[in-house]
Amino acid sequence: MPVINWRALSLTMFIILLISLIWEVTLALPYGWWDFQDQAMVGIRITAWSRLPIEEVCVWIAVTYATVIVYEIARRWQSSGKRIIHALMG
């Protein structure tokens, strides 16, 4: 999308990944506050990070990107002045 501020997105994604990694890898998984069901996972785990499933990192990246996309869509809809059905469906 040409309207996305890629530097801001990159910074936000970095901060989200950093906070999530600190939380999950240093606190939640080692202390057993929660864990993941092995049968529901792909099976690729990052062993250096308390056996963190690779899906968890992919979810953090996808959620950050999806949040930016939803924000840009809502911003374009608001600036168009149209009703939401008209703006999204044409």
Secondary structure by P-SEA (a helix, b strand, c coil): ccccaaaaaaaaaaaaaaaaaaaccccccccccccccccccccccccccccccaaaaaaaaaaaaaaaaaaaaaaaaaaacccccccccc
